[in-house]
Amino acid sequence: MRRPVRGTGPVTGCHRCLLSCLCVGGCEPAAFSFLVLLIRQRRFREELRPLQQIILRRLPLIVDLSSLEELARQVDSCRLCPLYQTRNKSVFGSGDPGARLMFVGEAPGYHEDRLGQPFVGQAGKLLDRLLDRIGLSRGAVFIANVLKCRPPGNRDPQAGEIEQCRGYLERQVSLIEPSVICTLGNFATKLLSGKDDGISRVHGKPVRSTMADREVTIFPVYHPAAALYTPSNLQALEKDFDQLAELLKQAGAAGTLPTSGAAASAAAPGKTSRKRDEPDPPPAKQVDGDIQLGLF
């Protein structure tokens, strides 16, 4: 049997049919796995490049991932981007699988990468205190990140990494069905809100958005790491968490969540808004490899 000429093999015959099935959403898991295998082979990469992002985005939606446990196993074996080569453990997330409140950070840090759990360093301890402040615990919420693997040196997440990992986060939201997603820091806020406004301008302002084909309330706050050594950021974070608690109470009473205009009246007394032209706060000091970049 003749071998196909290098670079011309995958987009003929049954391969083209498989790609067509993928685009219309009728791809079987076995066929989908075959397509992912083709993408990983260098000689097929150029032919499949136009459909690569479609394939990556549909990964958690096509394969039978009907529970968080199955999705976590898929994440643990993921090889879709180079970050798997440098990670120690993937960090899927943890908490209540039916939580009304979900937190989304940016990426695992040094300690998370070692333990495979989200927010276990100094920033995680601050998050625990903030949860306790409003009468919650980790067991009552779900905590995840945009990226499931640590970027080397805690560098900022890259666009390709975010795109390849986004499907996992969307599937988590689809399975958990939270009412509120609290975004921690700049990257998570921009990704889930679809806007480019910096966190210093939008923190504490809930907005309605669509995530995984469902409407949710996005509530942006500073990343806890940004408040570790900046008292003003810590004060803002505490006030925002007080407002977050009020949002959850209103949602429980009315069955709906207010928009940012209605939420503003529920903010803590004395809360002042940041002027539009006021500069962003300085970045937090980095210690022990625990602080993520791009927090502002």
Backbone as a ProteinNet text record, in pm:
[ID]
protein_1_A
[PRIMARY]
MRRPVRGTGPVTGCHRCLLSCLCVGGCEPAAFSFLVLLIRQRRFREELRPLQQIILRRLPLIVDLSSLEELARQVDSCRLCPLYQTRNKSVFGSGDPGARLMFVGEAPGYHEDRLGQPFVGQAGKLLDRLLDRIGLSRGAVFIANVLKCRPPGNRDPQAGEIEQCRGYLERQVSLIEPSVICTLGNFATKLLSGKDDGISRVHGKPVRSTMADREVTIFPVYHPAAALYTPSNLQALEKDFDQLAELLKQAGAAGTLPTSGAAASAAAPGKTSRKRDEPDPPPAKQVDGDIQLGLF
[TERTIARY]
85.2	0	88.5	56	135.9	107.5	213.5	195.6	146.7	60.1	17.9	135.5	133.8	239.4	233.5	350.7	355.3	275.6	186	110.2	-16	-47.6	-167.5	-265.9	-234	-314.2	-446.5	-457.3	-571.7	-700.8	-696.8	-819	-878.3	-879.7	-944.2	-1034.1	-1132.4	-1216.5	-1280	-1259.5	-1327.5	-1283.7	-1158.7	-1113.5	-1198	-1228.8	-1311.3	-1451.2	-1503.1	-1634.6	-1631.7	-1522.2	-1511.1	-1509.3	-1436.1	-1431.2	-1567.5	-1640.9	-1775	-1866.4	-1856.3	-1936.9	-1906.4	-1778.1	-1738.2	-1801.8	-1801.2	-1851.6	-2001.3	-2075	-2219.1	-2255.8	-2154.2	-2179.3	-2217.3	-2193.1	-2234.6	-2119.2	-2006.9	-1886.3	-1892	-1866.6	-1860.6	-1727.8	-1721.5	-1598	-1478.4	-1495.5	-1382.3	-1330.4	-1422.9	-1382.1	-1315	-1366.4	-1308.1	-1165.6	-1145.6	-1011.9	-915.4	-965.2	-882.1	-839.8	-932.7	-900.4	-796	-812.6	-713.9	-577.2	-573.5	-447.7	-383.7	-463.8	-410.7	-349	-416.1	-365.3	-227.5	-207.2	-80.2	35.5	5.8	111.6	153	279	329.8	298.1	305.7	288.2	145.1	48.7	-90.6	-136.6	-49.5	-92.5	-143.3	-73.8	-111	-246.4	-272.4	-399.7	-518.5	-497.4	-606.6	-613.5	-517.7	-511.7	-642.2	-710.3	-834.2	-941.8	-939.2	-1042.4	-990.1	-865.5	-805.6	-878.5	-909.7	-974.1	-1115.4	-1183.9	-1316.6	-1304.5	-1206.2	-1187.1	-1153.6	-1063	-1021.7	-1136.2	-1216.8	-1326.6	-1434.3	-1450.4	-1556.9	-1513.3	-1387.8	-1337	-1420.2	-1441.9	-1517.2	-1665.8	-1714.6	-1857	-1894.2	-1798.4	-1827.7	-1801.2	-1684.8	-1653.7	-1752.2	-1784.5	-1884.8	-1830.4	-1857.1	-1810.9	-1934.2	-2008.7	-2135.9	-2122.9	-2003.2	-1983.7	-1851	-1837.8	-1712.6	-1596.5	-1624.4	-1518.2	-1462.1	-1548.9	-1503.6	-1428.6	-1478.6	-1411.1	-1273.4	-1263	-1133.7	-1033.8	-1078.7	-988.5	-940.7	-1028.6	-989.3	-884.4	-905.4	-809.6	-674.6	-677.3	-553.2	-470.3	-536.4	-464.4	-450.3	-487.4	-487.8	-345.5	-332.9	-205.1	-225.2	-327.8	-364	-271.4	-199.3	-103.7	25.1	134.2	264	274.4	177.6	188.6	192.8	140.2	144.4	287.6	378	517.3	590.5	542.9	612.5	534.5	410.7	331.4	373.3	349.5	359.8	223.7	119.5	-16.6	-109.5	-211.3	-316.2	-400.4	-462.4	-544.3	-685.4	-769.9	-903.8	-995.1	-987.9	-1077.7	-1133.7	-1201.8	-1256.3	-1372.8	-1457.5	-1568.9	-1699.4	-1808.2	-1943.1	-1981.6	-2009.4	-2045.3	-2179.6	-2256.6	-2383.3	-2386.5	-2270.7	-2259.1	-2330.8	-2394.4	-2453	-2346.3	-2234.9	-2126.3	-2000.5	-1943.5	-1822	-1715.2	-1594.2	-1480.3	-1392.1	-1347.7	-1258.2	-1135.8	-1020.2	-893.4	-830.3	-699.7	-633.3	-556.6	-472.8	-391.3	-332.4	-298.1	-233.6	-98.8	-61.8	70.1	160.5	269.2	370.4	310.7	241.2	188.8	74.2	-8.8	-119.2	-67.1	37.9	98.4	154.3	205	260.5	152	41.4	-61.9	-181.7	-197.8	-312	-443.4	-437.9	-557.6	-548.8	-663.1	-659.4	-644.8	-571.1	-560.8	-522.1	-401.5	-353.3	-234	-188.1	-79.3	-131.2	-53	-92.8	-220.3	-232.6	-354.4	-475.5	-455.5	-564.6	-607.6	-510.6	-545.4	-627.3	-592.2	-671.4	-811.7	-821.6	-953	-1037.8	-976.4	-1048.8	-1103.5	-1022	-1066.8	-1181.5	-1173.2	-1279.6	-1409.9	-1399.3	-1517.9	-1578.3	-1493.3	-1540.9	-1608.4	-1558.9	-1614.6	-1762.3	-1801	-1940.6	-2014.6	-1958.9	-2029	-2024.5	-1922.6	-1908.8	-1776.4	-1762	-1637.5	-1611.4	-1495.9	-1463.6	-1563.4	-1616.9	-1710	-1844.1	-1870.8	-1999.5	-1991	-1870.9	-1850.9	-1767.6	-1746.8	-1654.6	-1548.1	-1421.9	-1308	-1233.3	-1211.1	-1141.1	-1054.1	-986.6	-903.5	-932.4	-894.8	-905	-813.6	-687.3	-593.2	-589.2	-573.4	-567.9	-424.5	-327.6	-186.1	-109.8	-6.4	71.5	160.8	153.5	249.8	388.1	493.4	628.7	662.6	716.7	756.8	641.4	519.7	400.7	380.9	426.7	404.6	255.6	220.6	81.9	35.6	-90.6	-144.7	-138.3	-107.3	-102.6	-237	-262.2	-392.7	-424.9	-326.8	-350.3	-382.7	-316.7	-343.5	-484.5	-525	-659.6	-763.8	-742.6	-838.8	-849.4	-736.9	-738.4	-796.2	-788.7	-838.5	-979.8	-1027.5	-1155.9	-1271.6	-1265.8	-1373.6	-1392.7	-1283.1	-1294.9	-1370.9	-1338.6	-1407.4	-1554.9	-1584.5	-1723.8	-1801	-1736.4	-1803.3	-1824.9	-1728.6	-1746.4	-1868.5	-1879.2	-1993.5	-2123.3	-2120.9	-2240.1	-2284.5	-2189.3	-2221.5	-2259	-2190.8	-2214.3	-2338.2	-2359.2	-2473.7	-2478	-2371.6	-2373.3	-2462.6	-2510.8	-2584.6	-2489.8	-2380	-2281.8	-2143.5	-2067.5	-1926.8	-1844.9	-1767.8	-1680.8	-1544.1	-1508.6	-1381.5	-1272.8	-1160.7	-1050.9	-938.1	-927.7	-819.2	-855	-754.8	-774.2	-809	-729.6	-748.6	-884.6	-921.1	-1050.2	-1164.9	-1151.9	-1258.4	-1276	-1167.1	-1175.8	-1229.8	-1187.5	-1233.7	-1383.4	-1431.5	-1571.2	-1666.5	-1618.6	-1706.1	-1705.1	-1597.9	-1585	-1547.9	-1500.8	-1463.2	-1316.9	-1258.1	-1116.1	-1089.8	-1192.3	-1173	-1088.6	-996.6	-911.6	-989.8	-936.7	-1007.7	-1026	-934.5	-947.5	-1067.7	-1118.8	-1235.5	-1366.3	-1359.5	-1485.2	-1509	-1414	-1433.9	-1556.3	-1629	-1747.9	-1869.7	-1864.1	-1975.9	-2028.7	-2135.3	-2187.2	-2245.4	-2224.4	-2280	-2337	-2439.5	-2495.3	-2414.3	-2389.7	-2313.6	-2361.4	-2317.4	-2352.4	-2227.5	-2236.9	-2125.1	-2179.3	-2122.8	-2167	-2317.7	-2362.6	-2502.7	-2601.1	-2557.1	-2647.2	-2610.3	-2710.7	-2688.3	-2642.9	-2537.9	-2486.4	-2453	-2437.2	-2389.6	-2240	-2163.8	-2019.6	-1991.9	-1920.2	-1888.4	-1736.7	-1674.6	-1528	-1475.2	-1365.3	-1295.9	-1145.6	-1069.3	-924.2	-883.4	-776.8	-719.9	-667	-690.5	-640.6	-491.6	-414.2	-270.3	-241	-327.7	-307.5	-333.4	-394.9	-427.8	-335.4	-245.6	-161.5	-72.2	-20.5	74.3	30.1	-97.7	-150.6	-278.4	-269.9	-386.5	-509.7	-491.4	-607.1	-679.3	-602.4	-664.8	-738.5	-681.8	-747.2	-880.4	-881.6	-1005.6	-1110.9	-1068.5	-1162.3	-1214.4	-1127.8	-1166.9	-1267.1	-1244.3	-1337.2	-1474.4	-1477.1	-1604.6	-1676.6	-1598.5	-1659.9	-1718.2	-1652.1	-1706.3	-1833.3	-1838.1	-1961.7	-2075.4	-2044.5	-2145.1	-2183.3	-2085.7	-2112.5	-2210.8	-2194.1	-2286.9	-2427.8	-2439.3	-2570.3	-2632.4	-2550.4	-2599.6	-2659.9	-2590.2	-2638.3	-2767.5	-2779.4	-2902.6	-3019.5	-2996.2	-3101.2	-3141.4	-3045.1	-3074.7	-3159.8	-3129.5	-3206.2	-3348.6	-3368.4	-3500.9	-3587.9	-3524.2	-3602.6	-3590.8	-3490.9	-3470.7	-3397.8	-3362.1	-3287.3	-3177.2	-3083.6	-2972.7	-2979.7	-2952.7	-2957.9	-2840	-2856.8	-2746.6	-2665.1	-2559.4	-2467.2	-2535.3	-2637.4	-2705.4	-2777.2	-2849	-2921.1	-2826.8	-2715	-2620.8	-2547.5	-2533.8	-2457.8	-2522.3	-2655.9	-2724.4	-2707.1	-2664.2	-2645.4	-2502.6	-2416.1	-2275.8	-2261.8	-2146.7	-2122.3	-2125.2	-2174.4	-2179.4	-2040.1	-2033.7	-1906.1	-1823.8	-1873.6	-1798.6	-1793.1	-1675.6	-1659.1	-1611.1	-1652.7	-1612.9	-1481.1	-1404.8	-1277.5	-1303.5	-1233.3	-1247.9	-1199.2	-1259.5	-1229.1	-1082.7	-1025.1	-887	-786.7	-830.2	-738.1	-651.4	-521.4	-434.2	-459.4	-426.3	-438	-340.4	-370.5	-279.7	-152.5	-43.2	81.7	68.8	149.6	142.1	188.1	135.1	170.3	311	372.8	504.4	495.6	593.1	590.7	681.6	628.4	707.2	678.5	779.1	765.2	697.8	705.3	645.9	496.4	431.9	287.8	201	257.2	178.1	169.1	47.4	28.8	46	83.6	99.1	-34.4	-40.2	-159.4	-278.8	-256.3	-366.2	-449	-396.7	-464.7	-515.9
-120	0	124.6	218.7	340.3	432.8	491.7	590.3	722	794.2	924.9	1020.5	1111	1210.8	1299.6	1331.7	1412.8	1542.5	1567.3	1691.5	1685.6	1569.3	1565	1459.8	1386.9	1271.3	1294.9	1386.1	1380	1441	1527.1	1595.7	1537.5	1406.8	1339.9	1231.2	1191.6	1077.7	1087.3	980.5	972.4	1083	1131.6	1239.6	1364.1	1397.8	1514.3	1496	1374	1346.5	1367	1323	1339.4	1486.4	1566.5	1708.9	1773.2	1729.5	1782.7	1748.6	1625.5	1585.4	1671.7	1701.9	1783.6	1921.8	1981.1	2116.7	2125.9	2020.5	2024.8	1962.2	1918.1	1871.3	1725.8	1645.8	1506.8	1410.6	1454.6	1371.7	1273.3	1147.1	1047	1059.6	1017.7	1029.9	965	846.2	778.2	857.9	912	991.6	1119.8	1178.1	1301	1276.9	1167.6	1134.5	1118	1061.4	1044.5	1180.3	1277.2	1409.8	1478.4	1465.7	1524	1461.8	1330.8	1262.8	1319.7	1348.9	1406.8	1543.9	1623.6	1757.9	1751.1	1650.6	1641.6	1600.3	1546.9	1506.6	1625.9	1657.8	1778.3	1784.3	1671.8	1675.4	1704.8	1689.6	1715	1852	1923.1	2041.8	2152.2	2174.3	2282.2	2256.9	2132.4	2103.2	2122.8	2093.4	2101.4	2235	2324.8	2449.5	2529.3	2541.2	2619.5	2567.9	2438.6	2381.2	2347.4	2380.2	2340.5	2401	2531.3	2595.6	2542.1	2507.3	2446.8	2315.7	2235.8	2106.3	2123.9	2218	2237.1	2288	2381	2436.2	2331.6	2236.2	2138.8	2016.1	2008	1888.6	1848.2	1937.9	1893.8	1875.4	1926.6	1919.9	1795.5	1740.2	1625.9	1494.5	1484.9	1364.4	1350.8	1228.9	1205.3	1247.6	1371.5	1425.5	1472.8	1377.6	1408.2	1439.2	1437.4	1470.1	1541.4	1612.2	1681.9	1584.4	1465.1	1365.6	1323.9	1301.4	1263.1	1377.6	1500	1616.5	1634.7	1611	1623.2	1522	1401.3	1301.4	1344.5	1406.7	1455.4	1565.9	1656.9	1764.6	1707.6	1607.1	1549.5	1484.4	1437.5	1373.1	1464.6	1592.1	1685.5	1712.2	1714.6	1745.8	1848.9	1931.4	2021.7	2141.2	2177.7	2287.1	2246.8	2317.1	2277.6	2283.3	2341.9	2354.6	2219.4	2115.5	1983.2	1935.1	1987.1	1942.7	1996.2	2106.3	2168.2	2160.8	2112	2106.6	1987.7	1999.6	1885.3	1816.1	1897	1844.8	1945	1894.6	1983.9	2026.6	2143.4	2196.2	2217.3	2119.3	2121.6	2218.7	2220.1	2299.6	2214.9	2277.9	2202.9	2279.2	2204.6	2266.4	2193.5	2264.4	2209.2	2199.6	2079.6	2065.5	2127.7	2168.9	2236.3	2377	2439.2	2569.6	2679.6	2771	2890.2	2992.8	2987.5	3083.9	3011.6	3059	2999.9	3108.4	3077.6	3168	3119.9	3213.7	3180.1	3270.5	3208.9	3280.7	3270.4	3293.1	3300	3172.9	3127.6	3008.8	2960.4	2833	2784.5	2850.9	2865.2	2914.4	2799.9	2836.3	2737.2	2629.3	2671.9	2575.6	2492.7	2556.9	2484.5	2376.4	2408.5	2313.1	2192	2213	2103.3	2014.2	2076.8	2003.4	1963.9	2028.3	1996.5	2054.5	2155.8	2220	2370.9	2437.5	2581.8	2663.8	2771.8	2871.1	2808	2755.8	2694.2	2768.6	2875	2955.6	3068.6	3176.1	3290	3355.6	3363.6	3420.1	3334.1	3203.2	3113.8	3131.1	3156.4	3179.7	3306.7	3409	3532.1	3507.1	3427.3	3393.8	3321.3	3231.8	3162.8	3261.8	3361.7	3460.8	3546.2	3576.5	3655.3	3575.3	3447.7	3362.1	3354.6	3338.7	3332.5	3463.7	3572.7	3705.4	3712.7	3642	3647.4	3516.6	3437	3318.5	3199.7	3192.4	3081.2	3008.5	2894.4	2817.8	2759.4	2700.2	2638.5	2528.9	2462.2	2355	2402.4	2533.3	2587.6	2655.5	2669.1	2734.5	2641.8	2682.2	2607	2703.3	2659.9	2743.8	2680	2757.2	2706.3	2817.5	2787	2884	2878	2984.8	2985.6	2878.1	2876.3	2771.3	2663	2541.2	2428	2385.4	2444.9	2413.2	2543	2535	2652.8	2696.7	2824.2	2875.9	2884.4	2849	2851.9	2989.1	2988.1	3112.1	3203.1	3150.1	3230.8	3345.8	3327.2	3430.2	3441.8	3549.2	3568.7	3457	3416.8	3321	3377	3292.3	3333.7	3308.2	3382.6	3375.3	3233.5	3164.4	3028	2932.5	2951	2865.8	2889	3014.5	3046.8	2985.4	2997	2944.5	2793.2	2726	2579.8	2527	2606.7	2562.5	2612.3	2703.9	2767.9	2667.3	2568.2	2470.8	2396.8	2371	2303.9	2391.5	2520.5	2611.7	2622.4	2631.4	2639.5	2514.7	2399.2	2275.7	2271.6	2322.4	2330.5	2415.8	2531.5	2619	2549.4	2475.8	2405	2298.7	2229.5	2122.9	2177.4	2280.8	2335.6	2425.4	2500.1	2591.2	2695.2	2772	2874.4	2992.5	3064.2	3188.4	3306	3302.5	3410.5	3351.3	3414.8	3379.4	3499.9	3483.4	3589.1	3573.9	3668.2	3661	3729.6	3661.9	3710.1	3761.6	3892.5	3949.4	3981.6	4029.7	4087.5	3986.5	3880.2	3786.1	3718.1	3669	3601.4	3697.2	3821.4	3919.3	3953.1	3976.5	4012.1	3896.1	3774.7	3659	3637.1	3638.8	3604.7	3719.8	3842.9	3957.2	3993.6	3954.7	3990.7	4135.7	4202.6	4344.1	4362.3	4473.2	4497.9	4590	4628.7	4719.2	4653.5	4730	4678.8	4654.6	4566.5	4526.7	4643.7	4741.5	4855.4	4941.5	4931.7	5012.1	4935	4802.4	4725.5	4643.3	4641.1	4556.8	4602.7	4505.1	4535.7	4574.8	4560	4598.2	4474.3	4414.1	4293.5	4323.4	4232.1	4244.7	4109.8	4113.9	3991.7	3952	3823.8	3774	3633.4	3582.8	3447.2	3361.2	3250.5	3157.7	3016.7	2939.4	2802.1	2797.9	2892.1	2897	2920.7	2982.7	3016.3	3155.1	3227.9	3360.7	3351.2	3423.4	3427.5	3572.3	3599.2	3729	3719.8	3804.2	3811.8	3921.3	3886	3983.4	3992.2	4094.1	4104.7	4160.2	4103.8	4156.6	4147.3	4217.8	4204.1	4060.3	4016.2	3887.4	3899.7	3799.3	3809.5	3839.2	3790.5	3817.2	3966.1	4039.3	4183.2	4259.8	4193.9	4260.5	4220.5	4126.7	4076.1	4184.6	4273.2	4374.3	4515.7	4530.5	4662.8	4686	4759.9	4777.4	4831.9	4924.5	4980.7	4874.9	4784.7	4676.6	4580.3	4556.7	4468.3	4527.7	4657.7	4723.2	4714.3	4736	4726.6	4584.1	4487	4346.8	4308.2	4356.3	4326.4	4387.6	4511.6	4575.8	4502.6	4458.9	4386.4	4253.2	4186.8	4061.1	4086.2	4196.8	4231.6	4250.8	4314.6	4335.7	4203.2	4115.2	3983	3905.3	3914.9	3848.2	3903.1	4034.4	4095.6	4049.1	4035.6	3984.6	3845.3	3759.8	3623.4	3621.2	3710.3	3717.4	3761.5	3863.6	3913	3806.9	3731.6	3625.8	3517.5	3484.4	3381.7	3424.9	3554.5	3604.2	3624.3	3673.5	3711	3611.8	3524.8	3428.7	3487.3	3616.2	3681.7	3764.2	3804.6	3884.4	4024.7	4127.7	4264.6	4296.2	4396.7	4445.2	4543.2	4597.9	4681.1	4804.2	4860.4	4976.7	4946.8	4834.3	4797.1	4754.3	4692.7	4643.4	4756.5	4869.5	4979.9	5029.1	5026.4	5072.1	4977.8	4851.6	4753.4	4750.7	4834.1	4834	4886.9	4859.1	4903.4	5055.6	5110.6	5256.3	5316.8	5432.8	5500.7	5455.7	5361.9	5313.6	5422.1	5450.5	5550.5	5483.6	5537.8	5480.1	5540.1	5463.2	5510.2	5601.8	5715.6	5806.1	5738.1	5776.5	5710	5723.5	5843.6	5865	5835.1	5775.9	5743.2	5624.6	5629.2	5519.4	5391.2	5279	5149.2	5140.4	5059.8	5045.9	4974.4	4990.8	4923.2	4773.7	4694.7	4549.5	4503.1	4387.6	4333.4	4275.9	4274.8	4215.6	4064.2	4004.2	3860	3787.4	3684.2	3606.5	3459.8	3377.2	3232.1	3171.2	3239.2	3185.3	3169.7	3239.7	3217.5	3319.8	3433.1	3540.9	3527.3	3530.9	3524.2	3664.2	3667.5	3793	3833.9	3956.4	4003.3	4016.5	4048.2	4050.2	4178	4278	4406.8	4436
0	0	0	-87.6	-96.2	21.5	73.4	179.5	120.9	193.6	143.3	141	44.4	36.1	159.9	215.8	336.8	318.1	414.9	411.7	328.3	266.4	182.7	228.6	335.2	370.7	439.4	540.1	629.2	578.5	478.4	439.8	312.6	302.1	190.1	245.1	166.6	201.4	337.2	418.1	547.7	642.2	626.3	714.5	694.4	568.4	541.9	601.6	595	653.7	804.4	868.8	1013.5	1051.6	975.4	1002.9	983.5	881.8	859.2	975.7	1024.7	1139.7	1260.7	1278.6	1392.1	1385	1267.2	1251.3	1278.3	1250.8	1275	1407.3	1484.5	1620.1	1629.5	1525	1531.6	1542.8	1596.4	1600.5	1717	1689.8	1795.3	1870.3	1997.8	2075	2007.9	1948.4	1885.5	1766.4	1686.2	1572	1617.1	1723.2	1774.7	1824.5	1895.8	1944.2	1827.7	1717.2	1598.8	1542.7	1543.5	1493.3	1581.8	1712.6	1803.9	1780.8	1755.1	1727.2	1601.4	1500.6	1377.5	1403	1486.1	1514.8	1579.1	1663.4	1736.2	1646.2	1529.1	1437.8	1353	1356.5	1292.6	1143.9	1074.9	929.7	888.5	980.6	948.6	997.5	1066.5	1137.3	1044.3	933.1	843.3	779	736.8	670.8	765.5	893	989.1	1062.4	1037.2	1112.2	1105.5	988.9	986.7	1081	1112.1	1197.3	1336.8	1362.8	1488.9	1608.5	1600.3	1713.3	1736.5	1627.4	1643.2	1719.3	1681.5	1745.8	1893.4	1922.3	2060.7	2146.8	2094.1	2171.3	2199.1	2107.9	2123.8	2203.2	2238.9	2306.7	2428.5	2525.9	2644.5	2616.4	2502.1	2474.1	2394.8	2318.1	2232.4	2304.7	2367.1	2441.9	2558	2594.9	2698.6	2834.7	2869.9	2997.1	3074.3	3125.1	3188.3	3336.5	3390.5	3531	3547.3	3659.8	3687.4	3701.2	3753.9	3770	3635.1	3538	3405.4	3338.2	3358	3301.9	3365.1	3494.9	3563.3	3509.2	3479.8	3421.9	3284	3207.5	3075.8	3088.2	3183	3205.4	3247.7	3332.5	3383.9	3273.4	3168.7	3058	2937.6	2952.8	2839.5	2789.2	2656.8	2591.7	2481.3	2493.9	2385.5	2371.3	2475.2	2463.6	2534.6	2509.8	2566.2	2718.2	2787.9	2932.9	3003.2	2940.9	3005.4	3022.7	2941.6	2947.5	3069.8	3127.2	3240.7	3370.9	3366.5	3489	3575.4	3704	3793.2	3803.4	3826.7	3832.5	3765.7	3700.8	3653.1	3773.3	3762.3	3870.9	3816	3835.6	3778.5	3850.6	3982.1	4064.3	4176.2	4269.6	4382.7	4443.1	4515.9	4585.1	4561.7	4583.5	4570.8	4423	4369.9	4227.9	4192.2	4293.2	4266.4	4323.2	4334.5	4399.8	4322.1	4393.6	4331.5	4299.5	4372.9	4355.3	4309.4	4198.5	4144.1	4132.7	4174	4159.7	4045.4	3963.8	3852.2	3858.5	3881.8	3878.9	3741.8	3736.2	3607	3572.2	3663.2	3637.3	3769.1	3778.3	3900.7	3922.7	4048.5	4083.8	4128.5	4193.8	4234.6	4325	4430.8	4528.1	4469.5	4388.9	4325.5	4231.9	4158.6	4066.7	4141.8	4260.9	4340.7	4400.6	4442.3	4516	4430	4314.5	4229.3	4278.1	4366.4	4420.3	4398.3	4377.4	4351.8	4479.2	4469.6	4577.1	4710.7	4716.9	4840.2	4898.7	4832.6	4885.4	4972.2	4982.2	5064.4	5011.4	4879.3	4821.5	4856.4	4861.4	4898.2	5042.4	5130.3	5271.3	5286.7	5208.5	5212.3	5157.7	5051.3	4997.4	5101.5	5178.2	5284.8	5387.5	5423.3	5522.2	5466.5	5338.1	5276.1	5269.5	5242	5241.4	5381.4	5480.6	5618.3	5658.7	5603.8	5632.8	5594.8	5488	5442.4	5472.5	5564.2	5611.2	5517	5433.9	5340.5	5364.6	5301.2	5306.5	5169	5150.6	5022.2	4984.4	5084.2	5056	5003.8	5015.8	4972	4835.6	4780.3	4651	4562.8	4438.3	4352.2	4303.1	4311.6	4275	4159	4053.1	3935	3877.2	3768.2	3697.7	3548.4	3479.5	3333.5	3275.5	3318	3277.1	3383	3339.8	3431.7	3461.7	3394.4	3418	3442.6	3523.9	3558.2	3442.5	3401.5	3304.1	3368.5	3296.6	3355	3412.6	3534.3	3598.6	3635.6	3637.2	3666.8	3568.2	3445.7	3344.2	3312.6	3240.7	3201.8	3108.7	3117.6	3021.2	2879.4	2784.1	2644.1	2577.3	2471.3	2404.1	2358.3	2301.2	2254.1	2367.8	2481.7	2597.9	2651.2	2655.5	2702.5	2609.8	2480.3	2383.6	2392	2409.4	2414.1	2544.5	2650.4	2780.6	2808.1	2727.2	2753.7	2755.4	2668.5	2662.6	2793.5	2865.7	2995.7	3094.9	3097.9	3189.5	3153.1	3025.1	2982.8	3024.2	3012.8	3051.8	3203.2	3279.6	3424.8	3459.3	3394.8	3419.1	3380.7	3269.5	3223.6	3323.5	3384.8	3480	3617.3	3662.3	3796	3798.8	3690.3	3677.9	3790.2	3809.5	3914.2	3875.3	3973.8	3949.3	3934.6	4010.6	4009.7	3986.4	3896.8	3878.7	3921.3	4026.3	4075.8	4010.6	3926	3854.8	3936.4	3952	4035.1	3946.7	3934.7	3858.2	3713.9	3643.1	3511.3	3403.5	3391.7	3281.3	3288.1	3404.4	3419.3	3391.5	3439.1	3418.7	3271.7	3202	3060.2	2977.3	3009.7	2933.2	2951.3	3074.8	3100.3	3072.4	3084.8	3055.8	2908.8	2839.5	2698.9	2677	2783	2773.1	2813	2768.5	2793.1	2910.6	2984	3097.8	3205.6	3263.6	3369.6	3497.6	3581.1	3702.3	3798.4	3796.6	3887.9	3855	3733.4	3693.6	3705.9	3702.2	3699.1	3824.5	3917.4	4035.7	4113.9	4166	4244.3	4164.1	4030.8	3944.4	3871.4	3918.8	3854.2	3717.1	3623.6	3489.3	3447.1	3364.5	3309.5	3186.6	3174.3	3061	3027.8	2912	2870.8	2873.8	2942.9	2955.7	2941.6	2848.7	2824.9	2796.2	2712.4	2668.9	2783.3	2890.9	2999.7	3052.1	3098.2	3151.9	3296.8	3327.2	3463.4	3497.3	3625.2	3669.9	3696.1	3628.1	3648.2	3750.7	3855.8	3961	3973.7	3915.2	3916.1	4048.8	4095.6	4213.5	4188.4	4270.6	4263.9	4295.6	4235.1	4273.7	4416.8	4501.9	4639.9	4648.7	4552.6	4555.3	4543.1	4474.8	4457.4	4585.9	4683.7	4809.4	4923.7	4899.3	5007.4	5066.7	4983.6	5031.6	4996.4	4959.7	4925.2	5004.5	5115.5	5202.8	5131.3	5037.7	4968.5	4885.6	4824.3	4748.6	4841.1	4958.9	5054.8	5101.1	5128	5170.1	5060.3	4935.8	4823.9	4809	4829.3	4816.7	4925.2	5046.6	5156	5129.1	5080	5048.7	4935.6	4836.2	4724.9	4770.9	4863.9	4916	4997.7	5070.5	5140.6	5040.3	4928.4	4825.3	4759	4743.8	4687.5	4774.2	4904.7	4996	4979.4	4960.8	4941.2	4809.2	4707.2	4579	4594.6	4666.9	4685.7	4765.6	4864.9	4943.1	4856.1	4773.7	4685.9	4584.3	4536.3	4439.5	4504.1	4629.1	4697.5	4726.2	4751.1	4784.3	4661.1	4551.9	4434.5	4320.1	4327	4219.2	4100.5	4107.2	4001	4063.2	3981.5	4030	3972.1	4052.6	4002.9	3912.9	3828	3747.3	3829.6	3769.6	3846.4	3904.7	3836.2	3889.9	4019.4	4022.5	4144	4252.8	4213.9	4313.6	4382.2	4313.1	4370.5	4499.4	4503.9	4624.5	4740.8	4709.3	4815.8	4866.7	4810.4	4850.2	4992.4	5052.1	5188.7	5196.5	5306.4	5321.5	5309.9	5246.7	5234.1	5116.6	5037.1	4922.1	4816.2	4766.5	4662.1	4535.9	4423	4294.5	4249.1	4173.7	4121.3	4003.1	3997.5	3885.3	3758.2	3645.9	3519.4	3480.7	3509.5	3467.9	3578.4	3688	3795.9	3756	3776.3	3731.8	3808.1	3744.6	3809.6	3925.6	4027.1	4142	4101.3	4176.6	4143.4	4163.5	4089.9	4104.3	4241	4281.8	4412.9	4412.3	4528.4	4544.2	4528.4	4460.6	4436	4534.4	4599.2	4693.8	4675.3	4695.2	4701	4577.9	4465	4343.6	4350.5	4444.9	4467.4	4396.5	4356.3	4300.7	4150.3	4098.4	3955.1	3895.1	3767.8	3698.5	3637	3585	3518.4	3610.1	3735.2	3830.8	3818	3750.9	3744	3604.3
[MASK]
++++++++++++++++++++++++++++++++++++++++++++++++++++++++++++++++++++++++++++++++++++++++++++++++++++++++++++++++++++++++++++++++++++++++++++++++++++++++++++++++++++++++++++++++++++++++++++++++++++++++++++++++++++++++++++++++++++++++++++++++++++++++++++++++++++++++++++++++++++++++++++++++++++++++

